[in-house]
Every structure is written in structure tokens, then in C-alpha cells.
Amino acid sequence: MTRGRTRPVEEGLFDLISLITAVDPGPVAGAVPAHVLDPEHQTLLALCRREPLSVAELGSYTDLPVSVVRVLLGDLYDADLISVTRPVPLAELPDERLLRDVINGLRAL
């Protein structure tokens, strides 16, 4: 399935909670025709067409190891057949103390 590859080309792109959505390739140059894709690629695309799914969900629905799913998703990403929404890094989230201060300030009103 992975043709000997153990990692997707773009390392770190597919976190367990990254959301994957199938995109309509349209007349994009270099798009891979559906009949060229392996059955596993087609299954992942079909699942992602219904609704955005996380990498972990895709692994569960396909009964494939997450490492294999990541490699297959890397192929689909390189072919511009999926989009990836990555989680917000913890460093960019607001500080919990700040949020508590805001909540306490609102309660005081």
C-alpha cells in the first residue's frame, strides 16, 4: 500500500486530530485520475467527501494503522485531492489564567 514508505513526504502535517476534507480537483493540471488511485486512496477520499474527518477517525474506519493512513494521505495531499486543517498549536492558544480573569471580570459585572 505504501510502496515501502514509512512517512508522508511532509512530516508533521497529519496530526491525529488534523481534519481531512476531500476537495474537487476540477481541471487541475497534474491531478490524479480516480482510476489510477489504489483502492485504499479511493476509500479515504470517499470517507472525506461526506464530512471532514480526523486522521485517527480515518484509521479507525479503514482498519489501517495510522502510520499507513498518514502515508496514503500524503499521496492525496501531493495530488491536491484533500485539504488539511491542522489544530491550533498550544503556544497560540490564550493563557488559561487570562481566560479565568476574563470570566471572573464578566461575573463581577
All heavy atoms as an XYZ file, in Angstrom:
829
protein
N       0.804     -1.202      0.000
C       0.000      0.000      0.000
C       0.844      1.261      0.000
O       0.530      2.208     -0.689
C      -0.903      0.029      1.237
C      -2.232     -0.617      1.064
S      -3.227     -0.443      2.538
C      -2.829     -1.963      3.318
N       1.880      1.267      0.815
C       2.690      2.482      0.935
C       3.933      2.430      0.057
O       4.717      3.375      0.067
C       3.131      2.709      2.393
O       3.950      1.616      2.800
C       1.929      2.837      3.309
N       4.102      1.330     -0.662
C       5.254      1.143     -1.556
C       6.581      1.327     -0.815
O       7.508      1.951     -1.311
C       5.154      2.090     -2.734
C       3.951      1.804     -3.607
C       3.861      2.790     -4.750
N       2.665      2.552     -5.523
C       1.535      3.233     -5.366
N       1.459      4.188     -4.483
N       0.488      2.942     -6.107
N       6.636      0.803      0.408
C       7.862      0.844      1.184
C       8.093      2.112      1.977
O       9.031      2.201      2.753
N       7.248      3.108      1.800
C       7.420      4.363      2.537
C       6.883      4.216      3.953
O       5.891      3.550      4.174
C       6.697      5.503      1.827
C       7.303      5.798      0.463
C       6.444      6.713     -0.347
N       5.217      5.963     -0.644
C       4.050      6.517     -0.919
N       3.935      7.813     -0.941
N       2.992      5.793     -1.187
N       7.538      4.847      4.879
C       7.090      4.787      6.267
C       6.588      6.126      6.776
O       5.997      6.187      7.846
C       8.229      4.313      7.189
O       9.332      5.213      7.067
C       8.655      2.905      6.839
N       6.827      7.183      6.010
C       6.395      8.522      6.427
C       5.874      9.287      5.221
O       6.372      9.122      4.113
C       7.565      9.283      7.032
C       8.058      8.632      8.274
C       9.007      9.518      9.005
N       9.281      8.865     10.271
C      10.462      8.746     10.790
N      11.495      9.253     10.193
N      10.624      8.136     11.936
N       4.896     10.181      5.454
C       4.469     11.049      4.353
C       5.584     12.014      3.989
O       6.504     12.254      4.769
C       3.251     11.781      4.918
C       3.377     11.671      6.385
C       4.176     10.430      6.674
N       5.500     12.563      2.806
C       6.539     13.472      2.334
C       6.659     14.672      3.261
O       7.746     15.087      3.621
C       6.235     13.931      0.888
C       7.223     14.985      0.438
C       6.261     12.735     -0.047
N       5.532     15.233      3.671
C       5.547     16.419      4.529
C       5.349     15.987      5.983
O       4.228     15.767      6.435
C       4.456     17.397      4.097
C       4.841     18.814      4.364
C       3.948     19.782      3.634
O       3.667     19.588      2.455
O       3.550     20.749      4.279
N       6.425     15.823      6.696
C       6.394     15.338      8.082
C       5.680     16.341      8.985
O       5.871     17.537      8.886
C       7.828     15.126      8.561
C       7.940     14.446      9.888
C       7.470     13.001      9.878
O       7.631     12.324      8.857
O       6.937     12.575     10.899
N       4.835     15.848      9.871
C       4.154     16.693     10.836
C       2.865     17.310     10.339
O       2.185     17.997     11.088
N       2.494     17.061      9.093
C       1.279     17.654      8.550
C       0.034     16.950      9.068
O      -0.996     17.570      9.281
C       1.311     17.594      7.015
C       0.104     18.175      6.284
C      -0.023     19.666      6.567
C       0.232     17.938      4.793
N       0.137     15.661      9.308
C      -1.029     14.871      9.674
C      -0.997     14.448     11.137
O      -0.649     13.331     11.472
C      -1.128     13.639      8.760
C      -1.226     13.975      7.306
C      -0.164     13.733      6.452
C      -2.356     14.568      6.796
C      -0.249     14.055      5.113
C      -2.451     14.899      5.454
C      -1.386     14.641      4.617
N      -1.377     15.381     12.027
C      -1.551     15.047     13.440
C      -2.775     14.138     13.557
O      -3.607     14.092     12.656
C      -1.811     16.308     14.270
C      -0.613     17.223     14.334
O       0.504     16.724     14.147
O      -0.800     18.431     14.564
N      -2.900     13.466     14.677
C      -4.057     12.587     14.871
C      -5.377     13.347     14.783
O      -6.388     12.791     14.369
C      -3.973     11.876     16.226
C      -2.963     10.753     16.321
C      -2.935     10.193     17.740
C      -3.270      9.651     15.328
N      -5.373     14.623     15.164
C      -6.619     15.394     15.163
C      -6.720     16.363     13.988
O      -7.656     17.155     13.926
C      -6.816     16.128     16.494
C      -5.653     17.059     16.789
C      -7.038     15.146     17.622
C      -5.851     17.911     18.028
N      -5.783     16.302     13.043
C      -5.899     17.115     11.836
C      -7.134     16.677     11.067
O      -7.396     15.484     10.928
C      -4.674     16.940     10.940
O      -3.525     17.440     11.549
N      -7.918     17.642     10.597
C      -9.133     17.316      9.843
C      -8.828     17.262      8.361
O      -8.210     18.168      7.801
C     -10.225     18.340     10.123
C     -10.776     18.326     11.547
C     -11.814     19.420     11.726
C     -11.365     16.974     11.881
N      -9.300     16.205      7.727
C      -9.058     15.963      6.302
C     -10.375     16.112      5.561
O     -11.392     15.544      5.953
C      -8.497     14.541      6.078
C      -7.336     14.243      7.022
C      -8.126     14.339      4.620
C      -6.152     15.153      6.883
N     -10.350     16.870      4.472
C     -11.517     17.072      3.626
C     -11.131     16.811      2.186
O     -10.090     17.302      1.723
C     -12.038     18.522      3.750
O     -12.233     18.833      5.124
C     -13.327     18.715      2.990
N     -11.954     16.050      1.482
C     -11.711     15.824      0.056
C     -12.099     17.092     -0.694
O     -13.082     17.751     -0.371
C     -12.540     14.644     -0.444
N     -11.301     17.450     -1.683
C     -11.594     18.621     -2.496
C     -11.851     18.185     -3.922
O     -11.331     17.164     -4.374
C     -10.442     19.661     -2.460
C     -10.265     20.216     -1.068
C      -9.148     19.066     -2.942
N     -12.663     18.947     -4.601
C     -12.943     18.659     -6.000
C     -11.758     19.138     -6.812
O     -11.470     20.336     -6.853
C     -14.214     19.377     -6.440
C     -14.577     19.096     -7.878
O     -14.127     18.061     -8.414
O     -15.304     19.912     -8.465
N     -11.031     18.209     -7.452
C      -9.822     18.624     -8.167
C     -10.112     19.483     -9.382
O      -9.307     20.304     -9.767
C      -9.169     17.303     -8.566
C     -10.279     16.328     -8.611
C     -11.278     16.784     -7.584
N     -11.300     19.329     -9.976
C     -11.618     20.099    -11.170
C     -10.585     19.855    -12.249
O      -9.928     18.821    -12.290
N     -10.377     20.811    -13.126
C      -9.411     20.628    -14.203
C      -7.998     21.047    -13.808
O      -7.319     21.765    -14.519
C      -9.966     21.531    -15.310
C     -10.641     22.634    -14.562
C     -11.198     21.993    -13.308
N      -7.568     20.626    -12.604
C      -6.241     20.992    -12.116
C      -5.192     20.206    -12.884
O      -5.299     19.001    -13.048
C      -6.113     20.703    -10.606
C      -4.720     21.002    -10.120
C      -7.142     21.491     -9.836
N      -4.176     20.900    -13.325
C      -3.088     20.215    -14.026
C      -2.370     19.305    -13.050
O      -2.077     19.684    -11.929
C      -2.117     21.238    -14.603
N      -2.126     18.100    -13.489
C      -1.394     17.154    -12.657
C      -2.265     16.376    -11.704
O      -1.769     15.607    -10.909
N      -3.593     16.581    -11.749
C      -4.476     15.835    -10.867
C      -4.456     14.358    -11.254
O      -4.352     14.009    -12.420
C      -5.899     16.383    -10.955
N      -4.560     13.511    -10.262
C      -4.515     12.074    -10.491
C      -5.922     11.585    -10.801
O      -6.835     11.798    -10.010
C      -3.971     11.355     -9.237
C      -3.949      9.860     -9.443
C      -2.596     11.879     -8.886
N      -6.130     10.924    -11.941
C      -7.453     10.372    -12.242
C      -7.829      9.308    -11.212
O      -6.976      8.596    -10.701
C      -7.288      9.744    -13.626
C      -6.022     10.297    -14.179
C      -5.178     10.708    -13.021
N      -9.119      9.202    -10.913
C      -9.587      8.279     -9.876
C      -9.220      6.835    -10.183
O      -8.945      6.053     -9.280
C     -11.099      8.421     -9.705
N      -9.187      6.466    -11.456
C      -8.895      5.072    -11.789
C      -7.419      4.718    -11.573
O      -7.062      3.551    -11.568
C      -9.319      4.757    -13.226
C      -8.518      5.477    -14.274
N      -8.795      6.771    -14.638
C      -7.462      5.086    -15.006
C      -7.927      7.145    -15.574
N      -7.110      6.144    -15.806
N      -6.568      5.725    -11.350
C      -5.148      5.473    -11.110
C      -4.880      5.238     -9.616
O      -3.916      4.586     -9.252
C      -4.302      6.659    -11.632
C      -2.832      6.501    -11.279
C      -4.485      6.812    -13.126
N      -5.763      5.742     -8.764
C      -5.574      5.619     -7.321
C      -5.809      4.185     -6.857
O      -6.643      3.469     -7.391
C      -6.545      6.544     -6.589
C      -6.362      8.040     -6.816
C      -7.486      8.804     -6.151
C      -5.018      8.501     -6.295
N      -5.066      3.798     -5.828
C      -5.267      2.498     -5.209
C      -6.619      2.481     -4.493
O      -7.152      3.539     -4.135
C      -4.159      2.218     -4.190
C      -2.796      2.052     -4.834
O      -2.748      1.596     -6.000
O      -1.792      2.379     -4.183
N      -7.168      1.291     -4.230
C      -8.461      1.222     -3.531
C      -8.440      1.908     -2.168
O      -9.438      2.508     -1.755
C      -8.706     -0.281     -3.372
C      -7.882     -0.925     -4.427
C      -6.700     -0.024     -4.656
N      -7.317      1.846     -1.477
C      -7.223      2.484     -0.165
C      -7.311      4.002     -0.283
O      -7.954      4.665      0.525
C      -5.915      2.096      0.542
C      -5.842      0.636      0.915
C      -5.453     -0.275     -0.255
O      -5.015      0.228     -1.315
O      -5.599     -1.500     -0.105
N      -6.662      4.563     -1.313
C      -6.764      6.006     -1.561
C      -8.218      6.383     -1.841
O      -8.724      7.382     -1.332
C      -5.903      6.414     -2.766
C      -4.437      6.367     -2.518
N      -3.645      5.386     -3.047
C      -3.615      7.178     -1.806
C      -2.388      5.587     -2.684
N      -2.349      6.668     -1.919
N      -8.876      5.593     -2.666
C     -10.267      5.882     -3.026
C     -11.185      5.797     -1.809
O     -12.100      6.615     -1.654
C     -10.729      4.929     -4.128
C     -10.022      5.177     -5.444
C     -10.432      4.200     -6.525
O     -11.412      3.481     -6.391
N      -9.674      4.168     -7.610
N     -10.914      4.839     -0.925
C     -11.715      4.718      0.290
C     -11.551      5.950      1.179
O     -12.538      6.490      1.695
C     -11.307      3.451      1.077
O     -11.523      2.304      0.253
C     -12.091      3.317      2.369
N     -10.310      6.396      1.347
C     -10.072      7.599      2.160
C     -10.777      8.812      1.560
O     -11.395      9.604      2.280
C      -8.572      7.866      2.286
C      -7.782      6.874      3.138
C      -6.283      7.132      3.008
C      -8.213      6.944      4.586
N     -10.707      8.958      0.247
C     -11.379     10.083     -0.414
C     -12.888     10.009     -0.218
O     -13.536     11.019      0.052
C     -11.049     10.110     -1.903
C      -9.734     10.748     -2.294
C      -9.504     10.602     -3.797
C      -9.690     12.204     -1.894
N     -13.453      8.823     -0.366
C     -14.900      8.661     -0.207
C     -15.343      9.033      1.207
O     -16.371      9.700      1.387
C     -15.301      7.225     -0.540
N     -14.579      8.625      2.196
C     -14.925      8.958      3.580
C     -14.861     10.461      3.830
O     -15.703     11.019      4.540
C     -13.982      8.232      4.547
C     -14.184      6.722      4.678
C     -13.017      6.100      5.435
C     -15.501      6.419      5.386
N     -13.872     11.120      3.244
C     -13.675     12.560      3.470
C     -14.617     13.428      2.649
O     -14.704     14.623      2.873
C     -12.237     12.944      3.158
S     -11.058     12.195      4.265
N     -15.298     12.843      1.686
C     -16.245     13.632      0.892
C     -17.518     13.906      1.675
O     -18.163     14.923      1.471
C     -16.592     12.893     -0.403
C     -15.573     13.099     -1.470
C     -16.075     12.672     -2.852
N     -14.963     12.742     -3.777
C     -14.247     11.694     -4.169
N     -14.563     10.489     -3.753
N     -13.245     11.847     -4.987
N     -17.877     12.993      2.567
C     -19.111     13.150      3.344
C     -18.996     14.279      4.357
O     -19.892     15.091      4.501
C     -19.441     11.845      4.057
C     -19.738     10.719      3.114
C     -20.139      9.467      3.873
N     -19.970      8.328      2.987
C     -19.421      7.193      3.343
N     -18.992      7.022      4.574
N     -19.296      6.206      2.487
N     -17.857     14.284      5.080
C     -17.620     15.282      6.116
C     -16.134     15.277      6.462
O     -15.451     14.283      6.213
C     -18.437     14.974      7.370
C     -18.092     13.639      8.000
C     -18.936     13.320      9.208
O     -19.332     14.247      9.936
O     -19.203     12.134      9.434
N     -15.625     16.362      7.015
C     -14.213     16.351      7.441
C     -14.020     15.319      8.541
O     -14.832     15.211      9.453
C     -13.984     17.764      7.972
C     -15.094     18.585      7.420
C     -16.250     17.661      7.215
N     -12.956     14.536      8.426
C     -12.647     13.511      9.417
C     -11.211     13.662      9.881
O     -10.345     14.075      9.113
C     -12.838     12.113      8.829
C     -14.266     11.713      8.461
C     -14.275     10.382      7.732
C     -15.130     11.637      9.702
N     -10.964     13.307     11.126
C      -9.607     13.363     11.641
C      -8.808     12.162     11.137
O      -9.373     11.159     10.697
C      -9.615     13.374     13.175
O     -10.022     12.110     13.666
N      -7.510     12.272     11.222
C      -6.624     11.182     10.812
C      -6.926      9.936     11.647
O      -6.971      8.816     11.126
C      -5.148     11.607     10.934
C      -4.217     10.447     10.662
C      -4.852     12.771      9.992
N      -7.166     10.125     12.936
C      -7.479      8.997     13.818
C      -8.779      8.315     13.392
O      -8.862      7.077     13.377
C      -7.580      9.469     15.260
N      -9.794      9.103     13.041
C     -11.057      8.524     12.576
C     -10.869      7.737     11.293
O     -11.435      6.651     11.132
C     -12.099      9.618     12.356
C     -12.613     10.250     13.616
C     -13.517     11.423     13.346
O     -13.126     12.320     12.565
O     -14.619     11.449     13.921
N     -10.082      8.277     10.380
C      -9.841      7.571      9.121
C      -9.153      6.234      9.362
O      -9.479      5.235      8.721
C      -9.011      8.442      8.173
C      -9.745      9.655      7.609
C      -8.775     10.575      6.891
C     -10.856      9.215      6.682
N      -8.211      6.207     10.289
C      -7.556      4.955     10.632
C      -8.547      3.949     11.202
O      -8.511      2.760     10.876
N      -9.452      4.438     12.031
C     -10.448      3.569     12.645
C     -11.434      3.032     11.609
O     -11.740      1.847     11.588
C     -11.203      4.341     13.722
O     -12.266      3.576     14.241
N     -11.925      3.905     10.744
C     -12.921      3.498      9.748
C     -12.351      2.541      8.706
O     -13.076      1.730      8.151
C     -13.517      4.714      9.047
C     -14.365      5.594      9.941
C     -14.516      6.938      9.663
C     -15.007      5.094     11.072
C     -15.288      7.759     10.479
C     -15.778      5.901     11.886
C     -15.913      7.230     11.580
O     -16.685      8.032     12.385
N     -11.071      2.663      8.414
C     -10.464      1.826      7.376
C      -9.755      0.600      7.933
O      -9.294     -0.236      7.165
C      -9.459      2.639      6.541
O      -8.446      3.156      7.404
C     -10.138      3.765      5.795
N      -9.647      0.498      9.260
C      -8.901     -0.595      9.901
C      -7.449     -0.651      9.439
O      -6.859     -1.725      9.341
C      -9.574     -1.953      9.657
C     -10.858     -2.111     10.444
O     -10.941     -1.530     11.548
O     -11.771     -2.802      9.975
N      -6.892      0.521      9.141
C      -5.489      0.618      8.758
C      -4.714      1.292      9.883
O      -5.261      2.153     10.572
C      -5.324      1.448      7.478
C      -5.911      0.878      6.195
C      -5.837      1.918      5.081
C      -5.183     -0.390      5.797
N      -3.449      0.937     10.061
C      -2.643      1.661     11.043
C      -2.539      3.138     10.667
O      -2.513      3.492      9.484
C      -1.274      0.983     10.945
C      -1.519     -0.331     10.291
C      -2.719     -0.143      9.416
N      -2.500      3.987     11.678
C      -2.440      5.432     11.436
C      -1.205      5.789     10.614
O      -1.262      6.695      9.778
C      -2.479      6.206     12.770
C      -2.248      7.690     12.553
C      -3.809      5.991     13.463
N      -0.106      5.083     10.812
C       1.106      5.372     10.028
C       0.867      5.137      8.540
O       1.346      5.900      7.699
C       2.278      4.524     10.525
O       1.966      3.149     10.429
N       0.106      4.106      8.203
C      -0.220      3.840      6.795
C      -1.169      4.910      6.275
O      -1.003      5.416      5.158
C      -0.828      2.428      6.639
C      -1.361      2.204      5.229
C       0.194      1.365      7.007
N      -2.159      5.275      7.081
C      -3.114      6.312      6.678
C      -2.377      7.617      6.397
O      -2.675      8.304      5.404
C      -4.203      6.504      7.759
C      -5.064      7.724      7.468
C      -5.067      5.258      7.868
N      -1.399      7.961      7.217
C      -0.639      9.205      7.000
C       0.107      9.182      5.663
O       0.147     10.187      4.959
C       0.347      9.418      8.139
C      -0.299      9.874      9.411
C       0.727     10.062     10.503
N       0.123     10.656     11.682
C       0.528     10.435     12.905
N       1.556      9.631     13.135
N      -0.065     11.012     13.913
N       0.705      8.052      5.324
C       1.426      7.956      4.053
C       0.442      8.099      2.889
O       0.697      8.831      1.924
C       2.206      6.627      3.959
C       2.777      6.427      2.554
C       3.323      6.589      4.996
N      -0.701      7.409      2.980
C      -1.700      7.491      1.904
C      -2.266      8.906      1.794
O      -2.481      9.415      0.681
C      -2.820      6.481      2.157
C      -2.404      5.010      2.152
C      -3.567      4.118      2.551
C      -1.833      4.606      0.816
N      -2.491      9.556      2.924
C      -2.966     10.942      2.897
C      -1.922     11.866      2.279
O      -2.264     12.827      1.588
C      -3.333     11.411      4.304
C      -4.586     10.799      4.916
C      -4.739     11.235      6.369
C      -5.819     11.150      4.103
N      -0.658     11.575      2.534
C       0.407     12.355      1.907
C       0.344     12.277      0.394
O       0.539     13.279     -0.305
N       0.039     11.089     -0.141
C      -0.126     10.937     -1.592
C      -1.279     11.789     -2.091
O      -1.169     12.478     -3.118
C      -0.395      9.470     -1.953
C       0.752      8.544     -1.611
O       1.894      9.045     -1.435
O       0.516      7.325     -1.525
N      -2.405     11.736     -1.373
C      -3.584     12.507     -1.778
C      -3.337     14.002     -1.659
O      -3.797     14.784     -2.491
C      -4.793     12.091     -0.926
C      -5.261     10.643     -1.098
C      -6.350     10.311     -0.084
C      -5.740     10.396     -2.517
N      -2.587     14.403     -0.648
C      -2.264     15.818     -0.465
C      -1.367     16.310     -1.590
O      -1.583     17.398     -2.135
C      -1.600     16.019      0.895
C      -1.315     17.454      1.235
C      -2.335     18.303      1.647
C      -0.026     17.968      1.136
C      -2.080     19.624      1.957
C       0.240     19.291      1.446
C      -0.789     20.116      1.856
O      -0.532     21.428      2.153
N      -0.381     15.501     -1.959
C       0.516     15.870     -3.063
C      -0.233     15.989     -4.382
O       0.152     16.763     -5.253
C       1.649     14.846     -3.203
C       2.628     14.908     -2.050
O       2.638     15.936     -1.325
O       3.381     13.931     -1.862
N      -1.313     15.223     -4.536
C      -2.119     15.271     -5.760
C      -3.216     16.327     -5.679
O      -4.053     16.422     -6.570
C      -2.735     13.893     -6.015
N      -3.225     17.136     -4.602
C      -4.235     18.189     -4.403
C      -5.655     17.640     -4.365
O      -6.589     18.274     -4.846
C      -4.114     19.278     -5.480
C      -2.835     20.060     -5.369
O      -2.369     20.286     -4.237
O      -2.295     20.437     -6.420
N      -5.827     16.458     -3.776
C      -7.154     15.849     -3.683
C      -7.774     16.005     -2.298
O      -8.953     15.717     -2.113
C      -7.073     14.359     -4.042
C      -6.670     14.072     -5.488
C      -6.484     12.576     -5.696
C      -7.702     14.626     -6.455
N      -6.988     16.477     -1.331
C      -7.511     16.719      0.011
C      -6.982     18.043      0.542
O      -5.958     18.541      0.070
C      -7.124     15.591      1.003
C      -5.599     15.464      1.123
C      -7.772     14.272      0.626
C      -5.132     14.555      2.243
N      -7.699     18.584      1.517
C      -7.188     19.738      2.255
C      -7.056     19.322      3.714
O      -7.775     18.447      4.194
C      -8.118     20.946      2.121
O      -9.346     20.694      2.755
N      -6.122     19.949      4.402
C      -5.825     19.585      5.780
C      -6.009     20.813      6.660
O      -5.468     21.879      6.375
C      -4.371     19.066      5.914
C      -4.073     18.678      7.345
C      -4.120     17.912      4.966
N      -6.793     20.652      7.718
C      -6.958     21.704      8.719
C      -6.260     21.226      9.975
O      -6.696     20.261     10.602
C      -8.448     21.968      8.999
O      -9.106     22.259      7.774
C      -8.610     23.110      9.980
N      -5.172     21.888     10.301
C      -4.366     21.474     11.452
C      -4.873     22.150     12.706
O      -5.398     23.255     12.664
C      -2.915     21.833     11.205
C      -2.369     21.089      9.981
C      -0.931     21.329      9.762
N      -0.179     20.727     10.851
C       1.035     21.097     11.182
N       1.637     22.052     10.527
N       1.673     20.514     12.166
N      -4.694     21.485     13.854
C      -5.103     22.097     15.125
C      -4.239     23.306     15.446
O      -3.106     23.418     14.991
C      -4.887     20.978     16.144
C      -3.906     20.056     15.502
C      -4.095     20.180     14.017
N      -4.797     24.202     16.244
C      -4.049     25.384     16.664
C      -2.965     24.932     17.642
O      -3.252     24.227     18.613
C      -4.990     26.401     17.340
C      -4.201     27.588     17.865
C      -6.069     26.841     16.382
N      -1.711     25.311     17.411
C      -0.651     24.935     18.352
C      -0.922     25.508     19.738
O      -1.465     26.600     19.883
C       0.617     25.561     17.755
C       0.287     25.821     16.331
C      -1.199     26.038     16.263
N      -0.540     24.753     20.755
C      -0.786     25.192     22.133
C      -0.182     26.553     22.427
O      -0.721     27.327     23.218
C      -0.240     24.155     23.118
C      -0.992     22.832     23.166
C      -0.274     21.867     24.097
C      -2.422     23.042     23.595
N       0.932     26.870     21.801
C       1.589     28.151     22.048
C       0.734     29.321     21.571
O       0.878     30.434     22.060
C       2.945     28.183     21.352
N      -0.183     29.074     20.638
C      -1.011     30.157     20.107
C      -2.346     30.277     20.836
O      -3.097     31.205     20.581
C      -1.254     29.930     18.617
C       0.009     30.060     17.785
C      -0.242     29.823     16.308
O      -1.405     29.908     15.872
O       0.727     29.557     15.597
N      -2.659     29.334     21.704
C      -3.899     29.414     22.459
C      -3.754     30.420     23.586
O      -2.668     30.611     24.129
C      -4.252     28.036     23.032
C      -4.631     26.966     22.012
C      -4.816     25.632     22.717
C      -5.885     27.346     21.259
N      -4.867     31.066     23.968
C      -4.786     32.017     25.068
C      -4.414     31.312     26.371
O      -4.750     30.150     26.585
C      -6.185     32.621     25.154
C      -7.008     31.958     24.135
C      -6.185     30.987     23.387
N      -3.772     32.042     27.240
C      -3.364     31.516     28.536
C      -4.609     31.243     29.386
O      -5.532     32.050     29.439
C      -2.455     32.536     29.225
C      -1.938     32.060     30.558
O      -1.796     30.836     30.731
O      -1.669     32.917     31.421
N      -4.612     30.114     30.071
C      -5.763     29.733     30.892
C      -6.024     30.765     31.992
O      -7.176     31.073     32.301
C      -5.519     28.359     31.517
C      -6.687     27.852     32.326
C      -6.437     26.482     32.913
O      -5.581     25.747     32.385
O      -7.094     26.161     33.921
N      -4.974     31.306     32.541
C      -5.127     32.321     33.596
C      -5.836     33.559     33.051
O      -6.705     34.128     33.711
C      -3.751     32.694     34.146
C      -3.786     33.554     35.376
C      -2.409     33.720     35.971
N      -1.380     33.509     34.945
C      -0.262     34.192     34.854
N      -0.002     35.116     35.719
N       0.611     33.952     33.907
N      -5.497     33.961     31.839
C      -6.149     35.112     31.212
C      -7.643     34.838     31.027
O      -8.486     35.694     31.298
C      -5.485     35.430     29.867
C      -6.161     36.498     29.022
C      -6.082     37.856     29.705
C      -5.543     36.554     27.639
N      -7.969     33.647     30.561
C      -9.376     33.302     30.363
C     -10.147     33.319     31.683
O     -11.284     33.788     31.743
C      -9.500     31.942     29.683
C      -8.998     31.874     28.245
C      -9.070     30.445     27.729
C      -9.780     32.800     27.339
N      -9.520     32.803     32.744
C     -10.175     32.826     34.056
C     -10.398     34.260     34.536
O     -11.443     34.582     35.104
C      -9.349     32.054     35.078
C      -9.419     30.568     34.884
C      -8.560     29.859     35.918
N      -8.334     28.503     35.533
C      -8.932     27.474     36.108
N      -9.759     27.669     37.088
N      -8.684     26.248     35.688
N      -9.422     35.128     34.298
C      -9.572     36.529     34.694
C     -10.718     37.185     33.927
O     -11.492     37.965     34.502
C      -8.272     37.305     34.449
C      -7.161     36.913     35.418
O      -7.469     36.276     36.447
O      -5.996     37.242     35.130
N     -10.853     36.881     32.661
C     -11.945     37.430     31.852
C     -13.277     36.937     32.381
O     -14.240     37.706     32.549
C     -11.774     37.070     30.353
C     -13.001     37.408     29.556
C     -10.558     37.779     29.783
N     -13.376     35.637     32.667
C     -14.625     35.083     33.193
C     -14.969     35.713     34.532
O     -16.130     36.116     34.757
C     -14.506     33.543     33.313
C     -14.489     32.917     31.924
C     -15.658     32.972     34.143
C     -14.167     31.442     31.920
N     -13.983     35.838     35.392
C     -14.240     36.465     36.700
C     -14.648     37.914     36.542
O     -15.513     38.417     37.267
C     -13.010     36.354     37.603
C     -12.752     34.920     38.029
O     -13.675     34.117     38.072
N     -11.505     34.607     38.332
N     -14.051     38.616     35.599
C     -14.422     40.001     35.334
C     -15.847     40.110     34.819
O     -16.602     41.012     35.217
N     -16.251     39.192     33.968
C     -17.634     39.186     33.458
C     -18.624     38.868     34.565
O     -19.721     39.457     34.622
C     -17.772     38.183     32.307
C     -17.067     38.567     31.008
C     -17.114     37.409     30.019
C     -17.694     39.816     30.397
N     -18.267     37.964     35.433
C     -19.159     37.636     36.555
C     -19.327     38.832     37.493
O     -20.373     39.010     38.108
C     -18.601     36.445     37.323
C     -18.788     35.133     36.605
C     -18.329     33.976     37.470
N     -18.461     32.745     36.717
C     -17.683     31.696     36.864
N     -16.677     31.725     37.726
N     -17.883     30.607     36.156
N     -18.269     39.617     37.620
C     -18.322     40.774     38.521
C     -19.238     41.881     37.974
O     -19.686     42.730     38.744
C     -16.925     41.318     38.737
N     -19.505     41.849     36.686
C     -20.385     42.864     36.126
C     -21.770     42.609     36.570
O     -22.683     42.969     36.811
C     -20.339     42.833     34.591
C     -19.019     43.259     33.967
C     -19.086     43.080     32.457
C     -18.703     44.701     34.286
